[in-house]
Amino acid sequence: MTVPVLVLAVCFVAFTNGANANFKGVASLYGSGTTTLRRAALWGTATTFAGSVAALFITRGMLAAFSGRGIVPDALVAAPEFVCSAALGAAFTSFLATRFGFPVSTTHALVGALAGAGLAGSGEVWFAALGKSFLYPLLFSPVVSAAAGAVVYALLKRCRLAPDRRTPLLDRLHFLSTGAASFARGVNDTPKMAALLVVIPSFELRGGFLLVAVAIALGGLLDATRVAETLGKKITGMNPGQGFAASLVTAGLVTTASLHSLPVSTTHVSVGSLAGMGLTAGRVHGRKVAEVLLAWVTTVPCGAGLAAVAYELVTRF
């Protein structure tokens, strides 16, 4: 296993992360008609990139969490084959979801891939630690965000701070809140992928973060259209005030999680806040939400299975 192959695998998972996730913070801008898909994507990518760079100074704690230590034996964590397989498993999971337009969690895909590569490599995975450190926060976040989305929209509506029509002030606040959500996503997601590069002896922390940040940005610019349509138009209908309420919840929850190095999924927070707001407004599209939930359920086992297959292939060739 050569270092270039490992670097390419990490770039692949970062690219697919950008394609599937960069639009999540700004979906309400497009869905509410505040701006075009292209302009929203550019804003989301720019603010995500800024968050990715800032992650180097804010959330180094997640580097150790997503290296695999404490989940599989340390000897396996140090093997490039294990890391490469985990990256490939997560990348192909996100890639397939993006092709079908489903917003899934790269964090979930990575957790599943780490477990799958661990089972294929040593047969030892400490599932109790996996659940406590990763799965519990990931499962908890969509419930909290859905409830928060419903409550925040109701409060803003009562206070007349969530108007049905666009105003210059609302547009500025909406852009700021979605930018904050995307910035927080960059802070939260970038260390998870940069952690895969730690196994390289000559790993340079700043260079690794920058490489991941660039790959995430490219994915968001080149391959985000399918997921953007799902998030912006198919989860729920929304007017500008409703979109602003959902973006406030996403920004607040993801920022809080990032500052505390909690590995939440921006996907789950964003979709949860949109669905919660949509339920309160009576505009949620139940069938599409059910399809997205099914995609979420399959993300971890899909990542595990693909990583296990990747491990077999990588170790043979």
Secondary structure, 3 states (H helix, E strand, C coil): CCHHHHHHHHHHHHHHHHHHHCCHHHHHHHHCCCCCHHHHHHHHHHHHHHHHHHHHHHCCHHHHHCCCECCECHHHHCCHHHHHHHHHHHHHHHHHHHHCCCCCCHHHHHHHHHHHHHHHHCCCCCHHHHHHHHHHHHHHHHHHHHHHHHHHHHHHHHCCCCCCCCCHHHHHHHHHHHHHHHHHHHHHHHHHHHHHHCCCCCCCHHHHHHHHHHHHHHHHHHCCHHHHHHHHHHCECCCHHHHHHHHHHHHHHHHHHHHCCCCCCHHHHHHHHHHHHHHHHCCECHHHHHHHHHHHHHHHHHHHHHHHHHHHHHHHC
